């Protein structure tokens, strides 16, 4: 487990450890002010501090990217703010902020059942926001319908996902095979990925759909570059973080990952995947219907389902 995940595991624990605070404990706002007391803050850092005071129960669970966007500062500014308060970085600061925020929400800090309820709800709320962003992305359907047509025409269609993104790639490929005649999934990097991409292009494929969720692996970047070198075009589904991966893609679709708990969740990328599958199905409704009926008949004949 990475050091970041270790911090998140401690900060997001469903049942927090340690003894409940005594009656002499400061109110949440005063505890937060105590963190800032005695530190000389720049104007930008004061803006961050004020945002935390005004939106404590939400801000304590934001990622560094989200907090920077809300306040209107850079991510390094948030890091420098945390360091100026005596923390090693933003994750360490957030670990201290979260119990304060939970005590403010719970009302009674020693009510562990209420703490558990609100911590898990905070994770769900973050995913709802990620889904809202996907909803806004899909407000103009022309882009996703156009991509769906391109993917439907690519025979074979290669779907790539390495490391943590394997599950998203396999889900998409599993569903896409019901409506597309030749879907190939690549879940290993290095020379294995290069060989698969080269074979896909040689067989007439024109597109690769790639998933890249954080933490972004170097082998994913190498695979995208290999795809481009073979002449394949790339549709990339990734989180909103800007990085070198987007430079290797012809089309980039972003969907945030839930990062409130020790392991990320992928409701928004999953919804975006389902929208692309629908767009592929809409590209050739007759072929889609025929293939779905063929699959259902085979499934019934062989007794695949209860």
Rosetta blueprint (number, residue, H / E / L):
1 X L
2 X L
3 X H
4 X H
5 X H
6 X H
7 X H
8 X H
9 X H
10 X H
11 X H
12 X L
13 X L
14 X L
15 X L
16 X L
17 X L
18 X L
19 X L
20 X L
21 X L
22 X L
23 X L
24 X L
25 X L
26 X L
27 X L
28 X H
29 X H
30 X H
31 X H
32 X H
33 X H
34 X H
35 X H
36 X H
37 X L
38 X L
39 X L
40 X L
41 X L
42 X L
43 X H
44 X H
45 X H
46 X H
47 X H
48 X H
49 X H
50 X H
51 X H
52 X H
53 X H
54 X H
55 X L
56 X H
57 X H
58 X H
59 X H
60 X L
61 X L
62 X L
63 X L
64 X H
65 X H
66 X H
67 X H
68 X H
69 X H
70 X H
71 X H
72 X L
73 X L
74 X L
75 X H
76 X H
77 X H
78 X H
79 X H
80 X H
81 X H
82 X H
83 X H
84 X H
85 X L
86 X L
87 X L
88 X L
89 X L
90 X H
91 X H
92 X H
93 X H
94 X H
95 X H
96 X H
97 X H
98 X H
99 X H
100 X H
101 X H
102 X H
103 X H
104 X H
105 X H
106 X H
107 X L
108 X L
109 X L
110 X L
111 X L
112 X H
113 X H
114 X H
115 X H
116 X H
117 X H
118 X H
119 X H
120 X H
121 X H
122 X H
123 X H
124 X H
125 X H
126 X H
127 X H
128 X H
129 X H
130 X H
131 X H
132 X H
133 X H
134 X H
135 X H
136 X H
137 X H
138 X L
139 X L
140 X L
141 X H
142 X H
143 X H
144 X H
145 X H
146 X H
147 X H
148 X H
149 X H
150 X H
151 X H
152 X H
153 X H
154 X L
155 X L
156 X L
157 X E
158 X E
159 X E
160 X E
161 X E
162 X L
163 X H
164 X H
165 X H
166 X H
167 X H
168 X H
169 X H
170 X H
171 X H
172 X H
173 X H
174 X H
175 X H
176 X H
177 X L
178 X L
179 X L
180 X L
181 X L
182 X L
183 X E
184 X E
185 X E
186 X E
187 X L
188 X L
189 X L
190 X H
191 X H
192 X H
193 X H
194 X H
195 X H
196 X H
197 X H
198 X H
199 X H
200 X H
201 X H
202 X H
203 X L
204 X L
205 X L
206 X L
207 X E
208 X E
209 X E
210 X E
211 X E
212 X E
213 X L
214 X L
215 X L
216 X L
217 X L
218 X H
219 X H
220 X H
221 X H
222 X H
223 X H
224 X H
225 X H
226 X H
227 X H
228 X H
229 X H
230 X H
231 X L
232 X L
233 X E
234 X E
235 X E
236 X E
237 X E
238 X E
239 X L
240 X L
241 X L
242 X L
243 X L
244 X H
245 X H
246 X H
247 X H
248 X L
249 X L
250 X L
251 X E
252 X E
253 X E
254 X E
255 X L
256 X L
257 X L
258 X E
259 X L
260 X L
261 X L
262 X L
263 X L
264 X L
265 X E
266 X L
267 X H
268 X H
269 X H
270 X H
271 X H
272 X H
273 X H
274 X H
275 X H
276 X H
277 X H
278 X H
279 X H
280 X H
281 X H
282 X H
283 X H
284 X L
285 X H
286 X H
287 X H
288 X H
289 X H
290 X H
291 X H
292 X H
293 X H
294 X H
295 X H
296 X H
297 X H
298 X H
299 X H
300 X H
301 X H
302 X H
303 X L
304 X L
305 X L
306 X L
